[in-house]
Amino acid sequence: MQKFIYYGAGTYAQVRFDDFRRQYELFCFCDRNATDGQTLFDLPVYPPSILFKQYPETPIVLTVHPIYNKATVQDYLTQELGVPAERIANYEPHIQCTSCEFLDNFIILNDNGWSFCCNLFGNNKSPYIDFIPGASVRNVVQQLKDFRNAVLEAISKNEQCACTGCCELKTRYRKELPAPAFALVFNFTNICNLKCIYCTVHKESVSMDMIDIQKRLDIITELLYQKLIDNNTEIRFGSGEITIHPQRQEILRAVKDFPCGISSNCIVYDESLAELIALGRSYVICSVDAGTRETYEKIRGADYFDKLRDSLRKYVKKGTIILKYIFLTNLNDNDNDVNSFIQLCEDIKPAQVLISRDWNDISPLNDNLLKMMARMLVNIKNAEPLKGALTNDETIRLANYIEKLQMQGDYE
């Protein structure tokens, strides 16, 4: 069997390693930022200057994040190092244009329509279209294609549309469309066992309606047929809590052949969810947002912190767990919560920790909050800011605080 050089030894490669390994036989790892003696999964990580000279014909597969890193890595390999595009097994042509990472890479399937993001980042709207009443599954999917193309065309012509004025519209690289989406998001319930202060879902009337799983499977089949998704498209669940949904076993069984990103508060340890992540293609992302019971109850609306910790210890033994910390000004941006969350991560050992702002408040982050972020990033392995969560100015200020902490040596 042909073997491949895995280019990229970061968090994405670690989280999706089993998935890549199923498709591409691993020869070794390579990374531009490789250090002497670095290993990953007991294999060496080489810098490209050494590896490509020794093995100039060995094919390459990019194990970097397809949204945030792939285009720039492809340019680096093909333009700076002279690697032929044909040598890269999962090479994808990209173009530079004004667009949005959500519109380009995400499809959200709601009960009665399509959308591409949760909101307009502070303006509480999003491109959305209702299903045509009585339409066939094929026509419903065609409706999605036409809708997205119309929005993209309006953006390219600088015409008024639902995305006008959104802070996420930027000049960026995107895959040449049509191309399979990075993620298909299911919004099928708003039932939850928490009432987080930043969440709007629990403020709506709770729906316990049973969902038509076969209808969603038919839509997935048609999305595959029209090449809007492929077998590597990540299935995600949006609003609501999957571990208490009465159809959770059927739902998770229906999507087990796809890589899945399951958002869960992890209060309940559910065997069907544990079995899914144990397959190796999927992960659970859990937003903790506190390091102490008191703050957890203030933010999440219930005293389940100890139960959460116990469940996380079980889940992490089954598969990949990603933790998230949403900073809320004057609530969890203090020494006690930050230091205690760092200790929690040392106990749980998640595959990744994502650090984010509260998207309901897009005012500039203050110095104290950025200092607390810096402390986490310095002290937690595989911690990183959520992509797009910081402005350029905030990113620079955060980097300065990180540098100061590293120079001091006494991180905490």
C-alpha positions, 0 to 999 in steps of 0.5 A: 500500500502506498504511504503518505507524508502527513504535512501538519502536526498541529491540533487538527492533525491530532484530533482527526488522526484516526480519520486520516489514517483510514484513508491514507497510510502514514509514512511520517509527519512533516511540519514547517515548525518542527523542533528537534526530537519532536514526535507525534503518535510515536513517530518523528516530525521532520521539517520539510527541508530535510524530508522532501530532499530525502523522499522527493517522490513520496506523496503528501496529504495535508493534515492542516485545518481546511478552512484556516490553514490549507490554502496558505500551506498549499501556497507554501509547498507549491510556490516556495518549495516547488512541490507539484500540486499533483503530489498533494493527495488532497490538494484543492484549488483556492481563489481569493475573494471577499467572502465569509468562512461560514457561507463558504464552508457550512450548511445549516439544516433547520426544521423548515429551512436552510441557513449558513451561520447562527447570526450576523455577529451582533445584528441577530440575522443570517441568510435564511430561506424556508423550504418550498412547501411540498417540494421534493428532497431534490428541489429542497437541495437545489433551493439551497444551491440557488440561494447560496449562489445568489448571496455569493453573487450579491457579495461579489457585486457589492450589492445589498443582501442579508450579509451586508455589513457583517464583520465576517465578510473579509478578503480571504481564500476559499475553495473554488465552488462548487465544493463539498462543505466542511460541515453540515449542522443539524438544528433539530431541537432546543431541549436542554438541561441548562440555561446559560446566560449567553444562550438565546435558545432556552428563551424560546418555547421548548420543542419536544417534537420527534424528528423525522430521521429518515427525511434528514437521511434523504437530504444527506443522500441528496447533498452527497449526490449533488456534491454539496457534501462528501464522506469527509464533511463533518456532521455537527449538532447545533442547538439543544442537548443531544444527551437528553434527546429521546431519539439520541441513539437513532440520531447518532447511529444514523450519522456514525459513518461521518466525522461528527462534532458533537456539542454537549454540556457533558453533564449526562454520560450517555453510552451512545455518544461514548460509542460514537467517539470511540469509533475514532472519527468524531469528537465532543466539544464541551463549553465549560466557561468556569473553573469553580462551582459557584461561577459555573452555576452563575453562568450555566444556571445549574449546580452541575460542575462536579457532575460535569467533571465526572462525566468528562473523565469517562468521555475522555477515556472513550475518544476525543474531547475538546473543551471550550472557555467563553470569557464573560467580562466580570464573571469568569475572567478572574484568578480563581476561575482561570487557575482552577480551569487550568487545573481541570484541564491538567486532570481531564487532558482534553485533545484541545482547548478553545478560548473565545469571547462572548459573541453577544458582546463585540465591544473591545476586550479589556486588558484584564480579560486578555491577560487571563486568556494569555495565562490559559494559553501559556499554561494549557497544552493545545490551547488556542483562541477560537478562530476569528474571535479576536480582532487584529488589535486584540491579537497583538495585545494578547501576544504581548501578554503571552510574551511577558508571561513566558519571559517571567517563567512563573506563569501562574 
